[in-house]
Amino acid sequence: MKETKAWALNGFIGLLLFFAALGLGIYSFTQERFLIGAILIVVSIISLTTVNVVQPNQASVITFFGSYLGTIRKSGMWLVIPFSSHKKISLRVRNFNSVKLKVNDIDGNPIEIAAVIVFKVVDTYKALFDVDSYEKFVEIQSETALRHVASKYPYDRYETEGYSLRGNADEVAAELSTELQHRLSVAGVEVIESRLTHLAYSTEIASAMLQRQQASAILSARSIIVEGAVGMVQLAVEQLEAKGLQLDEERKAAMINNLLVAIVSDRSATPVINTGTLY
């Protein structure tokens, strides 16, 4: 079953019926018409059970002796079937902040991950009757989906191409929202957005992974420096030859060696004056 609209009338009719029956009942007692007065008092009491007040962004689920009659979504005071039960449920947008979960990524590295889930109830029947507690259901399924998505990707990509948790946070969040929507549709819940709020290596491997990241950054920087140094040396040789200074292969090799050492070294070069020759 799905949510249906409940039968309801303006609630002020119920209040009018209550005061009218109560007034007539009291008047009947004063006229010593006790049977009519008692009936009218009972009618006034019954009329009170028909009044149902619904707040903005709230729904009222109506049941009658175990039967689902429908849901009132429009705010205000409404007149419903007497002796029916009214269960209120919030339609507001809510957040769920997951705890920090320890998960192994696809490479087996332990990581810590957490997310925030933005959701709201869109089907009150499913939220109340298809699951035991939809709020607890959202909590458990959100953590389960987060674990499943986190285990499908590595924390970071160092050599190969592809998605990673750190480098593709938007894509991972979109996949998490899709999987959550599939899991939570049974509870009548719509997932509006999901975002990662915490992502880090677990404490037992954090220092080792930090050294790996530092080494990778150093290698990447060295590669850029060497590439620039080769270009500078090539430009220097071409300019010297363009000005008529011819160098043999051994002098070129010596000059290239000196320039590369001076440019690539992470320390300032110490010049050495050579008063002799290479031969």
N, C-alpha and C positions, 0 to 999 in steps of 0.2 A: 504494500500500500504506500501511497504518497500523501502528502499534505493536501487537505481539501478545505474549502471555506465553510465555516460554521454558520448556522442560521442565527441571526441576532437582530434585535430591534433597539430603538433608542432607549437608553437606560432610564431616562426621566419618566417613561411610561410606567416602569416598575415602581419608581418612587411615588408617583401619583397614585398607583393602585394601592401601595402600602398605606399611605396616609388616609386615602379614602376608606379602605376597609377598616383601618384602626379607628377612625372617627365614627364610622357607622356602628362598629362593634361596641364602642363605649356608649354611644347613644342608645343602642339596644339594651344594654345592661341597665341604663338609667330608666328605661321604660319597662323593665322587668321581663324583657324578651331574652331570656338567658340562652336558649338554644341558638337563636339567630346570632346573638352577640358572640357566642363561643365560635360559631362557624366563621364569622367575619374576622375574629382575632386570629384564627388558624390561617385564614386566607392571607391576612396581612403578614404573618410570619413566613408563609410560603413565598410570598412575593419578594421578600428580602433575599431569598436564595437564588432568585433569577438575575440579580444585579451583579454585573461583572465589570470591574474597572481595569482598563488597559493603559499602561503608561507609554509615552513615545519610545520608539525603537524597542518595543516589547511585544511579545505574542502571548496569547492565552489559549491553551489547548483544552478543549471541552470534551469530557468523557461522561457517559451516563451509564452507571452500573456496569462498568467494564467495557462499554462500547465507545469507540472513537466517533465523535460527532463532527469534528472539524476544528479549525483554528481561526481565531480572530486576530488579525494583524493591525487593524486600524485603531489608533488610540482613541480613548473616550470611555464613556459609561454605556454599557450595553445590557440589554435584556435577553437572557438565554432561557433554556428549558429548566424548569424547577428541579431541584435536588441533583443537578449536574455538578461534576467536579471541575475545578478550574486550576490548571497547572501553568504557572508563568515561566517563560523562557526568554532570555535576552537575545536580541537580534543585533546588538552592537558589535562593532569590529573590535577584536581582542588580540593581544599578543601572548605568545608562549615562548619564554626564554628557556632553552634547554640547558641542562648542566653540562660541564665540560666532560666529554666522553673520551676515553682512551681507546683508540682504534688502530689496527694495523692497516697501513695503506697497501696497495697492490704489490709493492716490493717487500713487504713484511716489516717495514719500519714502524715502530709505535709512535703515534701522534696524538695530540690533544685537539679536539674540535668541538665547537658549539655553534648553535644557530638560533635565530629568532624567527618564529612562524607567526604570520598575520592571518587571521581567519575569522569567519563569521558563520552563523547558522543560517542555512537557506531552506531547509526542510525540517520543520518542527516535529513531524511524525517520526521520521527516521532518528532524529536526535534523541527523542524521549523513549521510543519503543523498540528500535532496532538494536540499540546498544545499551549496556547497563548504565554507564555514565559517559556521556560524550566528551566531557572535559578530560577525564582520565584516559579515554580512548585516544584523544588527540595527543596527549602527552606521551603515551607509550608508542603509538605509531610514528610520531615525529622522531623520537630517538631511534627507533628501528630503521626508518628510512634514511636518517642521517648516517647511521653506521653502514648501511648497505652502499650508499653513494660514495662515502669516503673510502671504502675498501676497493673501489673500482679504479681509482686513479693514484698515481704516485704523489708524494708531497710536492716534488719539484722535478723538472726535466733538466738534466745536465748535458746529455749528449744526443738523445733522440728527440724527434719532434712528436707533438701530441699534447693532449690536455693534461694539466696538473692542477692540484688543489690550490696551490699558491698563485700560479700564473693565469688561471682561468676561473676566477671566483664567480664571475657573472654566469658563465656557462654551467658551472657546477650548481649554482643556486637555482637556475632555471630547471635543470634536471631534477633537483630535489623537490621543487614545487610540483612538477609533473607527477613524480612518484607519490608525493603526499596526497595530491588530489585524487589519484587512483585509490589510495588506501582509505582516505577519509570520506569518500562519497557515500559509503555505506552508512555513515553516521549523519548524513545530511549537512555536511560542513563544506564550505568553499574556502580554498586556500587562496588568499589574495597575493601574498608575497612571502618569500623566505630568503634570508640572508645569513651568511656565515659571520659570526661575531667573534670567534676565536679560532686560531689555527696556529699550531706550534708543534715542534718536535717534543716528544716526551722527555722528561728530565734526565732519564738514564742515558740517552743518546744525543742530547742537545749539544754538548761540547764537541763530540766527534763530528756531528753534522755541521757545526759552525766552522770547524777547521776545513772540512771539505768545501764549504761555500767560499771560504777565504782563498783556498788554493785554486778553485775554479775561477774566482775573480782575478787573481794574480796572473794565471795563465792567459785569460782573455785580454787583460791589459798588456801583457808582454807581446801577445800576438799583434796587437794594434801598433805598439811601439816599433816592433821589428819591421812591420809593413811600411811604416812611415820612414824609418831609417834607411831602408833599401831605396825608397824613392828619392830621398835627399842625396844619398851617395851617387845614384845614377845621374841626378841633375847636376851635381858638382863635376862629375867626370865629363859630361857633355859640354858644360860651359867652359871647362879648361881646354878641351879639344877645339871648341869653336873659336877660342882666342889664340889658337896656334900653338899651344903647349902640348907637345906630343909626349905621351908617357908609354914606356914599354909595359909589358904584362906584369913584371915583377914590381915595378913602382905602383902600378894600378892596384895590385893586390895589397901592397903595404898601406897605401892611402885608404883603400876600402876597409881594411882591418882596423886602422886607427879611428876612422870616422864611426864605424859600427860600435866599437868599444866605447867611444865617448858618448854616443847617443843612447845606446841601449843600457849602459850601466846605470844602476840606481844610485850610484855615488858620483860626486863631481870628479871629473877626470883630472889627473895630475900630469901636466905637460913635462915631457922629457926632451931636451934639446940634443939633437944628434949632430955632432960636428964632423962626422965622417961621411962615408958613402955606403950605399947598399952593396957595393961590389968589393 
